[in-house]
């Protein structure tokens, strides 16, 4: 069975800011921060059950907790001691918290003062903007505050900017009034989504992680895939997809599953940078995996005014295809390098593993049922799923206390081993203490993970406020249209470059929000000029996908650095390898833009029954093109032929060749026949190479 490794809590895994996360355990300040985080989670659960506070009041309380946690949990510099809490950070936390609560305490005054704010309104609003920038710098990244400052400066110096981007300019008071006093800036869609269902889904993921669902999914992946050729890498792909569906965080996914999968991949023969790259590519794509996608997916639903179910429905086939490509590339890599799988002794027993943690899937099943069958709102679905997780935690510990541990059973999963140790220390009070620790730990971890996300969403709200104030979105649409010359492909290409550049230093959510405000309208405008009925969800998913893949795009690629640290490899080399493995995610958005049936739009069940298997075959052909290997090494012309087959099989529409329209069914049949032909061709070549190799060995003997 794979050896377990203890990983850091999620709150310590996902932060990439300029500051250092504090370790305040065992002190009064540590207790205060812990209970502040728990209070934030309880507030969110309360409003999840009873309904949100009206207007921006919910956002005010949410930002109050988030900013307090950011300043108390993260130091201003990585050079400071991680176990100390300076008085100036306490002052900043209190100031930020009070400034955020100003909206709640003076809601009516602010609502009636838009456009004629008092001086103290502007003073508090300006202070809050600065504190949000600093909190984001500490907890997320210095890049996002810098970009936000650039936008604020743009709003001020508009008359002095040459060209199409010029505007009449706004004074400091007007900028603060628009961002702080209206619902189009700081209190806009990004923070609203963060304060409602994003928090609850992150909290739900924390409950699943604390109860042991993450370890169970990893164990199950090893049990089902470990003994195949290159088994640990295949298990990494499956485990990262499963973990991504419940966490929605690339970096957390990388370090959580990678701490176990990367050493095992190296053990069976994968090179260190390849082992890290496989984990990065699989973890990055976890944000594409329903039912819990990245936070940007929830913001997308709010921006477009559609149900989250429609986002999930549209994302299913592209996510499946992306993971098919990564899995196939890993399989071909194992064949090419002659890498073995795990032995029977190293692999957990499949059925024992499956049934040992089946109860961990109950909350996930409840969530899927409420979201996709009963069509409940994301907020309500997540809230009741958390309640289901609480019941599972209590029931699981009750079973351990009275049945499993007294009989000496229940040692299969790591979290159960830790629980067994706790039982030996407190056999009479195990149920109460263990349940308390898991529940409070989940509440604390959920709030800590959300603190940085909330501050980043507030930063994005400031950017959106500048865009709406200056009309920058329309100006960008005009510029892109002029540069692309009404070419849809060029406008998409420009958007890709912009997403990648932004994504090098920004989290996915921030990248999506900025690009959705500036480039998505341009793409829609050009498509309308060309007379195309491009679905708006396809355009937003296009931007969303490229914001995600920027996580493993060289030279930055934060996930690559995290994986390289575990693998002991070169981060740049790991990043380039993961970029190569993840190339499917780079091409899929173009495919579903031109063929929206891949998003299950304007199609039916019978069409999907043909589209899905053909697309899976197409992704396998793509993998052969990437690896240059199938049964044997491919020739250059073969490699590009497989590239053509990939595009033919993934394209759900008819093809036009030399002004002749070829029916979709005929192209599929021809592509499959050609694929079968090349299988036998490569098989014959492998047989000949084997005979030559054996003859040379005999001659040498």
C-alpha positions as CSV (number, residue, x, y, z in Angstrom):
1,X,0.0,0.0,0.0
2,X,1.4,3.5,-0.8
3,X,3.1,5.1,2.1
4,X,1.1,8.1,3.4
5,X,2.6,11.5,3.8
6,X,1.2,14.2,6.1
7,X,0.3,17.3,4.2
8,X,0.0,20.8,5.5
9,X,-3.5,22.2,6.1
10,X,-5.2,23.7,3.0
11,X,-4.9,27.1,4.4
12,X,-1.1,26.8,4.3
13,X,-1.1,25.4,0.9
14,X,-2.9,27.8,-1.3
15,X,-1.5,31.1,-0.4
16,X,1.1,32.7,-2.7
17,X,1.2,36.3,-1.5
18,X,4.2,38.5,-0.5
19,X,3.6,38.0,3.2
20,X,4.2,34.9,5.3
21,X,1.4,32.9,6.9
22,X,1.6,33.1,10.7
23,X,1.7,30.1,13.0
24,X,0.1,31.3,16.2
25,X,-1.0,28.0,17.7
26,X,-0.9,27.8,21.5
27,X,-1.1,31.6,22.1
28,X,-4.0,33.9,22.9
29,X,-3.7,35.5,19.5
30,X,-3.8,32.1,17.8
31,X,-7.0,31.2,19.7
32,X,-8.5,34.6,18.7
33,X,-7.7,34.0,15.0
34,X,-9.1,30.5,15.2
35,X,-12.4,31.6,16.7
36,X,-12.6,34.5,14.4
37,X,-12.4,32.1,11.4
38,X,-15.0,29.8,13.0
39,X,-17.3,32.8,13.6
40,X,-17.0,33.7,9.9
41,X,-18.0,30.2,8.8
42,X,-20.9,30.1,11.3
43,X,-22.1,33.4,10.0
44,X,-22.0,32.1,6.4
45,X,-23.8,28.9,7.4
46,X,-26.5,30.9,9.2
47,X,-27.2,33.1,6.2
48,X,-27.1,30.0,4.0
49,X,-30.0,28.5,6.0
50,X,-32.0,31.6,6.8
51,X,-31.2,33.8,3.7
52,X,-28.7,36.5,3.0
53,X,-28.7,39.9,4.6
54,X,-30.2,42.5,2.3
55,X,-28.3,44.6,-0.1
56,X,-24.5,44.9,0.6
57,X,-24.9,44.1,4.3
58,X,-23.9,40.5,3.6
59,X,-20.9,41.6,1.7
60,X,-19.9,44.1,4.5
61,X,-19.8,41.4,7.2
62,X,-18.1,39.0,4.8
63,X,-15.4,41.5,4.0
64,X,-15.0,42.4,7.7
65,X,-14.1,38.8,8.6
66,X,-11.9,38.3,5.5
67,X,-9.8,41.5,6.0
68,X,-9.4,40.8,9.7
69,X,-8.1,37.3,9.0
70,X,-5.8,38.5,6.2
71,X,-4.0,41.0,8.5
72,X,-3.9,38.7,11.5
73,X,-3.0,35.5,9.6
74,X,-0.4,37.0,7.2
75,X,2.6,39.2,8.0
76,X,3.6,42.1,5.8
77,X,6.9,40.5,4.8
78,X,8.3,37.0,4.6
79,X,11.3,38.2,6.7
80,X,9.2,38.6,9.9
81,X,8.9,35.9,12.5
82,X,5.9,33.6,11.7
83,X,5.0,33.1,15.4
84,X,4.7,36.8,16.2
85,X,1.8,39.2,15.8
86,X,3.0,42.8,15.8
87,X,0.8,45.5,17.2
88,X,0.7,47.4,13.9
89,X,-0.9,44.4,12.2
90,X,-3.5,44.3,14.9
91,X,-4.2,48.0,14.3
92,X,-4.5,47.4,10.6
93,X,-6.9,44.5,11.2
94,X,-9.1,46.5,13.4
95,X,-9.1,49.5,11.0
96,X,-9.9,47.2,8.0
97,X,-12.7,45.4,9.9
98,X,-14.3,48.7,11.0
99,X,-14.0,50.2,7.5
100,X,-15.7,47.1,6.0
101,X,-18.5,47.2,8.6
102,X,-19.2,50.9,7.7
103,X,-21.5,49.7,4.9
104,X,-23.5,47.6,7.4
105,X,-23.7,50.2,10.1
106,X,-24.6,53.1,7.7
107,X,-26.4,51.3,4.9
108,X,-29.2,53.8,4.4
109,X,-26.9,56.8,4.6
110,X,-24.7,55.3,1.9
111,X,-27.6,54.3,-0.3
112,X,-29.0,57.8,-0.3
113,X,-25.6,59.5,-0.7
114,X,-24.4,58.2,-4.0
115,X,-22.9,61.1,-6.1
116,X,-22.9,63.4,-3.1
117,X,-20.8,61.6,-0.5
118,X,-19.6,63.4,2.6
119,X,-15.9,63.9,3.3
120,X,-15.8,61.2,6.0
121,X,-17.5,58.8,3.5
122,X,-14.7,59.3,1.0
123,X,-12.0,59.1,3.8
124,X,-13.3,55.7,5.0
125,X,-13.8,54.5,1.4
126,X,-10.3,55.5,0.4
127,X,-8.9,53.9,3.4
128,X,-10.8,50.7,2.8
129,X,-9.5,50.5,-0.8
130,X,-5.9,50.8,0.4
131,X,-6.5,48.2,3.1
132,X,-8.0,45.8,0.5
133,X,-5.0,46.2,-1.7
134,X,-2.6,45.5,1.2
135,X,-4.6,42.4,2.3
136,X,-4.5,41.0,-1.2
137,X,-0.8,41.6,-1.5
138,X,-0.2,39.7,1.7
139,X,-2.5,36.8,1.1
140,X,-2.7,36.3,-2.7
141,X,-0.1,38.1,-4.9
142,X,1.4,41.5,-5.3
143,X,0.6,41.5,-9.0
144,X,-3.2,41.9,-8.5
145,X,-2.9,45.1,-6.3
146,X,-0.4,46.5,-8.8
147,X,-2.8,45.9,-11.7
148,X,-5.6,47.4,-9.6
149,X,-3.5,50.6,-8.9
150,X,-2.8,50.8,-12.7
151,X,-6.6,50.8,-13.3
152,X,-7.1,53.5,-10.6
153,X,-4.4,55.7,-12.1
154,X,-6.0,55.2,-15.6
155,X,-9.3,56.5,-14.2
156,X,-7.6,59.6,-13.0
157,X,-5.3,60.4,-16.0
158,X,-7.7,59.7,-18.7
159,X,-7.5,63.0,-20.6
160,X,-3.7,62.7,-20.9
161,X,-3.8,59.2,-22.6
162,X,-3.5,59.3,-26.4
163,X,-5.6,57.3,-28.7
164,X,-8.9,55.3,-28.2
165,X,-8.2,54.6,-24.5
166,X,-8.5,58.3,-23.6
167,X,-11.5,59.5,-21.5
168,X,-12.5,62.7,-19.8
169,X,-10.9,61.8,-16.5
170,X,-12.3,61.6,-12.9
171,X,-11.2,63.2,-9.7
172,X,-10.2,61.2,-6.6
173,X,-13.5,61.8,-4.9
174,X,-15.5,60.7,-7.9
175,X,-13.5,57.5,-8.2
176,X,-13.9,56.6,-4.5
177,X,-17.6,57.5,-4.6
178,X,-18.2,55.2,-7.6
179,X,-16.1,52.3,-6.2
180,X,-17.2,52.5,-2.5
181,X,-20.6,54.0,-2.5
182,X,-22.2,52.0,-5.4
183,X,-22.8,48.4,-6.2
184,X,-20.6,48.5,-9.3
185,X,-17.3,48.6,-7.6
186,X,-16.0,47.1,-4.3
187,X,-19.5,45.8,-3.5
188,X,-20.1,44.3,-7.0
189,X,-20.5,40.9,-8.4
190,X,-17.1,39.3,-7.5
191,X,-17.5,40.1,-3.7
192,X,-21.2,39.2,-3.8
193,X,-20.4,35.7,-5.2
194,X,-17.6,35.3,-2.7
195,X,-19.9,36.2,0.2
196,X,-22.5,33.7,-0.8
197,X,-22.0,30.4,-2.6
198,X,-18.2,30.4,-3.2
199,X,-17.6,30.5,0.5
200,X,-20.0,27.7,1.2
201,X,-18.5,25.5,-1.5
202,X,-15.0,26.2,-0.1
203,X,-16.3,25.3,3.3
204,X,-17.9,22.2,1.9
205,X,-14.5,21.1,0.5
206,X,-12.9,21.7,3.9
207,X,-15.4,19.4,5.6
208,X,-14.7,16.7,3.0
209,X,-11.0,17.1,3.5
210,X,-11.2,17.0,7.3
211,X,-13.4,14.0,7.4
212,X,-11.0,12.0,5.2
213,X,-12.7,12.2,1.8
214,X,-9.6,13.5,0.1
215,X,-7.4,10.6,1.4
216,X,-10.1,8.2,0.4
217,X,-10.3,9.4,-3.2
218,X,-6.5,9.2,-3.4
219,X,-6.5,5.7,-2.0
220,X,-9.2,4.6,-4.4
221,X,-7.3,6.0,-7.3
222,X,-4.2,4.0,-6.4
223,X,-6.3,0.9,-5.8
224,X,-8.0,1.1,-9.2
225,X,-5.0,2.4,-11.3
226,X,-1.9,1.6,-9.4
227,X,-1.0,-1.8,-10.8
228,X,-1.3,-0.7,-14.5
229,X,1.7,0.4,-16.5
230,X,2.7,3.8,-15.1
231,X,0.1,3.3,-12.4
232,X,1.0,6.1,-10.0
233,X,0.8,8.7,-12.8
234,X,-2.6,7.4,-13.8
235,X,-3.7,7.4,-10.2
236,X,-2.4,11.0,-10.0
237,X,-4.6,12.0,-12.9
238,X,-7.7,10.3,-11.5
239,X,-7.1,11.5,-7.9
240,X,-6.4,15.1,-9.0
241,X,-9.6,15.1,-11.1
242,X,-11.6,13.8,-8.1
243,X,-9.9,16.2,-5.7
244,X,-10.4,19.1,-8.1
245,X,-14.1,18.4,-8.2
246,X,-14.3,19.1,-4.5
247,X,-11.6,21.7,-3.9
248,X,-11.5,23.9,-7.1
249,X,-7.9,25.0,-6.2
250,X,-5.0,24.2,-8.5
251,X,-2.2,24.7,-5.9
252,X,-4.1,23.0,-3.0
253,X,-4.8,20.1,-5.4
254,X,-1.1,19.9,-6.4
255,X,0.3,19.7,-2.9
256,X,-2.4,17.6,-1.4
257,X,-2.3,14.7,-4.0
258,X,1.2,15.4,-5.2
259,X,2.8,14.7,-1.7
260,X,1.8,11.1,-2.3
261,X,1.7,10.6,-6.0
262,X,5.0,12.3,-7.0
263,X,7.3,10.2,-4.9
264,X,5.6,7.0,-6.1
265,X,5.8,8.2,-9.8
266,X,9.6,8.7,-9.2
267,X,9.8,5.2,-7.6
268,X,8.4,3.4,-10.6
269,X,10.7,5.2,-13.1
270,X,9.3,8.6,-14.0
271,X,11.8,11.4,-14.2
272,X,11.4,13.9,-11.3
273,X,10.3,16.8,-13.6
274,X,7.9,14.5,-15.4
275,X,6.4,13.3,-12.1
276,X,5.9,16.9,-11.0
277,X,4.5,17.9,-14.5
278,X,1.9,15.1,-14.5
279,X,0.6,16.3,-11.1
280,X,0.6,19.9,-12.2
281,X,-1.3,19.3,-15.4
282,X,-3.9,17.0,-13.7
283,X,-4.3,19.4,-10.7
284,X,-4.7,22.5,-12.9
285,X,-7.5,20.9,-14.9
286,X,-9.3,20.1,-11.6
287,X,-10.9,23.5,-11.8
288,X,-12.7,22.4,-14.9
289,X,-14.2,19.3,-13.3
290,X,-17.8,19.6,-12.2
291,X,-19.7,19.6,-9.8
292,X,-17.4,22.0,-7.9
293,X,-15.4,24.0,-10.4
294,X,-13.2,27.0,-9.6
295,X,-14.7,30.1,-7.9
296,X,-14.7,31.8,-11.3
297,X,-17.4,29.4,-12.5
298,X,-19.8,30.7,-9.8
299,X,-19.0,34.3,-10.7
300,X,-19.6,33.4,-14.4
301,X,-23.1,32.2,-13.5
302,X,-23.8,35.4,-11.6
303,X,-22.4,37.6,-14.4
304,X,-24.4,35.8,-17.1
305,X,-27.5,35.6,-15.0
306,X,-27.9,31.9,-15.6
307,X,-28.1,28.9,-13.3
308,X,-24.9,27.2,-12.1
309,X,-26.3,24.0,-13.5
310,X,-26.0,25.3,-17.0
311,X,-22.3,26.1,-16.4
312,X,-21.7,22.6,-15.1
313,X,-23.6,21.0,-18.0
314,X,-21.5,23.0,-20.5
315,X,-18.2,22.1,-18.8
316,X,-18.7,18.3,-18.5
317,X,-17.6,17.2,-22.0
318,X,-14.5,19.6,-22.2
319,X,-13.4,18.4,-18.7
320,X,-13.8,14.8,-19.8
321,X,-11.8,15.4,-22.9
322,X,-9.0,17.3,-21.2
323,X,-8.5,14.5,-18.6
324,X,-8.7,11.9,-21.4
325,X,-5.8,13.6,-23.2
326,X,-3.7,13.8,-20.0
327,X,-4.4,10.2,-19.1
328,X,-3.5,9.1,-22.6
329,X,-0.3,11.1,-22.7
330,X,0.7,9.5,-19.4
331,X,-0.1,6.0,-20.7
332,X,2.0,6.6,-23.8
333,X,4.8,8.0,-21.7
334,X,4.8,4.9,-19.6
335,X,5.0,2.7,-22.7
336,X,7.7,4.7,-24.3
337,X,9.9,4.7,-21.2
338,X,8.9,1.1,-20.2
339,X,7.7,2.2,-16.8
340,X,6.1,-0.4,-14.5
341,X,3.1,-0.1,-12.2
342,X,3.0,-0.8,-8.5
343,X,3.2,-4.3,-7.1
344,X,0.4,-6.0,-5.4
345,X,1.9,-5.3,-2.0
346,X,2.3,-1.6,-2.8
347,X,-1.3,-1.3,-4.0
348,X,-4.3,-1.0,-1.6
349,X,-7.0,-3.7,-2.2
350,X,-9.6,-2.3,-4.5
351,X,-12.9,-3.5,-3.0
352,X,-11.8,-3.1,0.6
353,X,-10.7,0.5,-0.2
354,X,-13.9,1.2,-2.1
355,X,-16.2,0.1,0.7
356,X,-14.0,1.4,3.6
357,X,-14.8,5.0,2.7
358,X,-18.0,4.9,0.7
359,X,-19.8,7.0,3.4
360,X,-17.4,9.9,2.5
361,X,-19.2,10.2,-0.8
362,X,-22.6,10.8,0.8
363,X,-22.2,14.6,1.1
364,X,-21.0,14.8,-2.5
365,X,-23.9,12.7,-3.7
366,X,-26.3,15.0,-1.8
367,X,-24.7,18.1,-3.5
368,X,-25.0,16.6,-6.9
369,X,-28.6,15.5,-6.4
370,X,-29.7,18.9,-5.1
371,X,-27.8,20.8,-7.8
372,X,-28.4,18.7,-10.9
373,X,-31.7,16.8,-10.1
374,X,-33.7,19.1,-7.9
375,X,-32.1,22.3,-9.4
376,X,-31.7,24.0,-6.0
377,X,-29.6,27.1,-5.9
378,X,-25.8,26.7,-5.3
379,X,-26.1,28.4,-1.9
380,X,-28.9,26.1,-0.6
381,X,-27.3,23.0,-2.1
382,X,-23.9,23.7,-0.5
383,X,-25.5,24.5,2.8
384,X,-27.5,21.3,3.0
385,X,-24.5,19.3,1.8
386,X,-22.4,20.7,4.6
387,X,-25.1,19.6,7.0
388,X,-24.9,16.1,5.4
389,X,-21.1,16.2,6.0
390,X,-21.7,17.1,9.7
391,X,-24.0,14.1,10.0
392,X,-21.4,11.8,8.3
393,X,-18.6,13.0,10.6
394,X,-20.8,12.3,13.7
395,X,-21.9,8.9,12.4
396,X,-18.4,7.9,11.4
397,X,-16.9,8.8,14.8
398,X,-19.8,7.1,16.5
399,X,-19.1,3.9,14.5
400,X,-15.4,4.1,15.3
401,X,-16.0,4.7,19.0
402,X,-18.4,1.8,19.6
403,X,-17.6,-0.7,16.8
404,X,-14.5,-0.4,14.8
405,X,-11.8,0.6,17.3
406,X,-12.9,-1.7,20.2
407,X,-12.6,-4.6,17.7
408,X,-9.2,-3.4,16.4
409,X,-10.5,-2.5,12.9
410,X,-10.4,0.6,10.8
411,X,-6.8,1.2,10.0
412,X,-6.9,1.4,6.2
413,X,-6.9,5.1,5.6
414,X,-4.4,7.6,7.1
415,X,-7.0,9.8,8.8
416,X,-8.4,6.7,10.5
417,X,-5.0,5.8,11.7
418,X,-4.7,9.2,13.3
419,X,-8.2,8.8,14.8
420,X,-7.2,5.4,16.2
421,X,-4.3,7.0,18.0
422,X,-6.7,9.6,19.4
423,X,-9.0,6.8,20.5
424,X,-6.1,5.1,22.4
425,X,-5.4,8.3,24.2
426,X,-9.1,9.1,25.1
427,X,-11.1,5.9,24.7
428,X,-14.1,7.1,26.7
429,X,-14.4,10.6,25.2
430,X,-13.2,9.8,21.7
431,X,-16.6,10.5,20.0
432,X,-17.1,13.9,21.5
433,X,-13.5,15.1,21.2
434,X,-12.9,13.8,17.7
435,X,-16.2,15.1,16.3
436,X,-15.5,18.5,17.9
437,X,-12.0,18.7,16.4
438,X,-13.2,17.7,12.9
439,X,-16.1,20.1,12.9
440,X,-14.2,23.1,14.3
441,X,-11.2,22.3,12.1
442,X,-13.4,22.3,9.1
443,X,-15.0,25.6,10.0
444,X,-11.6,27.2,10.7
445,X,-9.9,25.9,7.5
446,X,-12.9,27.0,5.3
447,X,-12.6,30.6,6.5
448,X,-8.8,30.7,6.3
449,X,-8.9,29.5,2.7
450,X,-11.5,32.1,1.9
451,X,-9.8,35.1,3.4
452,X,-7.5,35.7,0.5
453,X,-10.1,34.8,-2.1
454,X,-12.5,37.4,-0.6
455,X,-9.8,40.1,-0.7
456,X,-8.9,39.2,-4.3
457,X,-12.6,39.4,-5.2
458,X,-12.8,42.9,-3.6
459,X,-9.7,43.9,-5.6
460,X,-11.4,42.7,-8.8
461,X,-14.5,44.7,-7.9
462,X,-12.4,47.8,-7.8
463,X,-11.1,47.0,-11.3
464,X,-14.7,46.4,-12.5
465,X,-15.7,49.7,-11.0
466,X,-13.0,51.5,-13.1
467,X,-14.1,49.6,-16.2
468,X,-17.7,50.7,-15.7
469,X,-16.8,54.3,-14.8
470,X,-14.5,54.9,-17.7
471,X,-16.2,52.7,-20.4
472,X,-13.0,50.8,-20.8
473,X,-14.8,47.6,-21.8
474,X,-16.3,49.2,-24.8
475,X,-13.0,50.9,-25.7
476,X,-11.2,47.5,-25.6
477,X,-13.9,46.0,-27.8
478,X,-13.3,48.7,-30.4
479,X,-9.5,48.2,-30.2
480,X,-9.6,44.5,-30.5
481,X,-12.1,44.7,-33.4
482,X,-9.8,47.2,-35.2
483,X,-6.7,45.0,-34.5
484,X,-8.4,41.8,-35.5
485,X,-10.0,43.3,-38.5
486,X,-13.3,41.6,-37.7
487,X,-11.6,38.2,-37.6
488,X,-13.0,36.0,-34.9
489,X,-9.9,33.8,-34.8
490,X,-7.6,36.8,-34.3
491,X,-9.8,38.3,-31.6
492,X,-9.7,34.9,-29.8
493,X,-6.0,34.7,-30.2
494,X,-5.5,38.2,-28.7
495,X,-7.7,37.2,-25.8
496,X,-5.6,34.1,-25.3
497,X,-2.4,36.1,-25.0
498,X,-4.0,38.6,-22.7
499,X,-5.3,35.7,-20.4
500,X,-2.0,34.0,-20.3
501,X,-0.1,37.2,-19.5
502,X,-2.5,38.2,-16.7
503,X,-2.7,34.6,-15.5
504,X,1.1,34.5,-14.9
505,X,0.7,36.5,-11.8
506,X,-3.0,36.4,-11.0
507,X,-5.3,33.7,-9.6
508,X,-7.8,32.2,-12.0
509,X,-10.8,34.1,-10.5
510,X,-9.1,37.5,-11.0
511,X,-8.0,36.7,-14.5
512,X,-11.5,35.6,-15.5
513,X,-13.2,38.6,-14.1
514,X,-10.8,41.1,-15.8
515,X,-11.0,39.3,-19.1
516,X,-14.7,38.8,-19.0
517,X,-15.1,42.6,-18.5
518,X,-12.8,43.6,-21.3
519,X,-12.3,40.9,-24.0
520,X,-15.5,38.9,-23.8
521,X,-17.6,41.9,-25.1
522,X,-15.1,42.3,-27.9
523,X,-15.5,38.7,-29.0
524,X,-19.3,38.9,-28.9
525,X,-19.2,42.2,-30.9
526,X,-17.0,40.7,-33.6
527,X,-19.1,37.5,-33.8
528,X,-22.3,39.6,-34.2
529,X,-20.6,41.7,-36.9
530,X,-19.9,38.5,-38.8
531,X,-23.5,37.3,-38.4
532,X,-22.5,34.4,-36.0
533,X,-24.8,33.4,-33.2
534,X,-22.0,32.7,-30.7
535,X,-23.3,31.5,-27.3
536,X,-22.2,33.9,-24.6
537,X,-21.5,31.0,-22.3
538,X,-19.0,29.6,-24.8
539,X,-17.1,33.0,-24.8
540,X,-17.0,33.1,-21.0
541,X,-15.8,29.5,-20.8
542,X,-13.2,30.3,-23.4
543,X,-11.8,33.0,-21.1
544,X,-12.2,30.8,-18.0
545,X,-10.2,28.0,-19.5
546,X,-7.2,30.2,-20.5
547,X,-7.2,31.8,-17.1
548,X,-6.9,28.2,-15.6
549,X,-4.1,26.9,-17.9
550,X,-2.1,30.0,-17.1
551,X,-1.4,28.3,-13.7
552,X,1.1,26.0,-15.4
553,X,2.3,28.2,-18.2
554,X,6.0,29.0,-18.1
555,X,8.0,30.9,-17.0
556,X,5.9,31.5,-13.8
557,X,3.4,28.7,-13.2
558,X,2.9,28.7,-9.5
559,X,1.7,25.1,-9.5
560,X,4.9,24.0,-11.2
561,X,6.9,25.5,-8.4
562,X,4.8,23.7,-5.8
563,X,5.2,20.4,-7.6
564,X,8.9,20.9,-8.2
565,X,9.4,21.4,-4.5
566,X,7.9,18.0,-3.8
567,X,9.6,16.3,-6.8
568,X,13.1,17.8,-6.2
569,X,13.2,19.0,-9.8
570,X,13.8,22.2,-11.8
571,X,10.6,24.3,-11.6
572,X,11.1,25.7,-15.1
573,X,11.7,22.3,-16.6
574,X,8.7,21.0,-14.7
575,X,6.6,23.9,-16.0
576,X,7.5,23.4,-19.6
577,X,6.7,19.6,-19.3
578,X,3.3,20.3,-17.7
579,X,2.6,22.9,-20.4
580,X,3.2,20.2,-23.0
581,X,1.0,17.7,-21.1
582,X,-1.8,20.3,-20.8
583,X,-1.8,21.3,-24.4
584,X,-5.3,19.7,-24.9
585,X,-6.7,22.4,-22.6
586,X,-5.1,25.0,-24.9
587,X,-6.9,23.7,-28.0
588,X,-10.3,22.7,-26.6
589,X,-11.6,26.3,-26.1
590,X,-11.2,27.0,-29.8
591,X,-13.0,23.7,-30.6
592,X,-16.0,24.5,-28.5
593,X,-16.1,28.1,-29.7
594,X,-16.5,26.9,-33.3
595,X,-18.5,23.8,-32.3
596,X,-20.8,24.7,-29.4
597,X,-22.2,21.1,-29.4
598,X,-19.2,20.2,-27.3
599,X,-20.9,22.4,-24.6
600,X,-24.1,20.4,-25.0
601,X,-25.7,23.4,-26.7
602,X,-28.2,23.0,-29.5
603,X,-27.8,19.2,-29.6
604,X,-29.7,16.1,-28.4
605,X,-29.0,12.7,-26.8
606,X,-28.5,10.8,-30.0
607,X,-25.9,13.3,-31.3
608,X,-24.1,13.2,-27.9
609,X,-24.0,9.4,-28.0
610,X,-21.8,9.8,-31.2
611,X,-20.0,13.0,-30.3
612,X,-18.6,11.8,-26.9
613,X,-16.8,8.6,-28.0
614,X,-15.5,10.2,-31.2
615,X,-14.1,13.1,-29.1
616,X,-12.4,10.6,-26.7
617,X,-10.8,8.9,-29.7
618,X,-9.8,12.4,-31.0
619,X,-8.1,13.2,-27.7
620,X,-6.2,9.9,-27.9
621,X,-5.0,10.9,-31.4
622,X,-4.0,14.3,-30.0
623,X,-2.0,12.4,-27.3
624,X,-0.1,10.4,-29.9
625,X,0.7,13.7,-31.7
626,X,2.1,15.2,-28.5
627,X,4.1,12.1,-27.5
628,X,5.2,11.0,-31.0
629,X,4.6,7.5,-29.9
630,X,1.9,4.8,-30.0
631,X,3.0,1.2,-30.2
632,X,6.3,2.4,-31.6
633,X,7.8,5.8,-32.4
634,X,5.9,7.6,-35.0
635,X,7.3,9.2,-38.2
636,X,7.0,12.9,-38.6
637,X,4.3,12.6,-41.3
638,X,2.4,10.1,-39.1
639,X,2.5,12.5,-36.2
640,X,0.8,15.3,-38.1
641,X,-1.7,12.8,-39.6
642,X,-2.7,12.0,-36.0
643,X,-3.1,15.7,-35.4
644,X,-5.5,15.9,-38.3
645,X,-7.4,12.9,-37.1
646,X,-7.7,14.6,-33.7
647,X,-9.4,17.7,-35.1
648,X,-11.6,15.6,-37.4
649,X,-12.9,13.4,-34.6
650,X,-13.4,16.2,-32.1
651,X,-15.2,18.4,-34.6
652,X,-19.0,17.7,-34.2
653,X,-20.0,19.4,-37.5
654,X,-19.7,18.6,-41.2
655,X,-16.4,19.4,-42.9
656,X,-15.9,21.4,-46.0
657,X,-13.1,20.2,-48.3
658,X,-12.5,22.0,-51.6
659,X,-16.0,23.6,-51.4
660,X,-17.5,20.1,-51.0
661,X,-19.4,19.5,-47.7
662,X,-18.5,16.1,-46.2
663,X,-21.1,14.7,-43.8
664,X,-20.0,14.4,-40.2
665,X,-20.8,10.6,-40.1
666,X,-18.7,9.9,-43.1
667,X,-15.7,11.8,-41.7
668,X,-16.0,9.9,-38.4
669,X,-16.1,6.5,-40.2
670,X,-13.1,7.4,-42.3
671,X,-11.1,8.7,-39.4
672,X,-11.8,5.5,-37.3
673,X,-10.9,3.3,-40.3
674,X,-7.7,5.2,-40.7
675,X,-6.9,4.9,-37.0
676,X,-7.5,1.1,-37.2
677,X,-5.2,0.9,-40.2
678,X,-2.4,2.7,-38.4
679,X,-2.8,0.5,-35.4
680,X,-2.0,-2.6,-37.5
681,X,0.7,-0.7,-39.3
682,X,2.4,0.2,-36.1
683,X,1.9,-3.3,-34.7
684,X,3.6,-4.8,-37.7
685,X,6.5,-2.3,-37.3
686,X,6.8,-3.2,-33.7
687,X,7.0,-6.9,-34.6
688,X,9.8,-6.2,-37.1
689,X,11.7,-4.1,-34.6
690,X,11.4,-6.8,-32.0
691,X,12.8,-9.4,-34.4
692,X,15.7,-7.2,-35.3
693,X,16.4,-6.5,-31.6
694,X,16.3,-10.2,-30.8
695,X,18.6,-11.1,-33.7
696,X,21.1,-8.5,-32.5
697,X,21.0,-9.9,-29.0
698,X,21.6,-13.4,-30.3
699,X,24.5,-12.2,-32.5
700,X,26.1,-10.5,-29.5
701,X,25.9,-13.6,-27.4
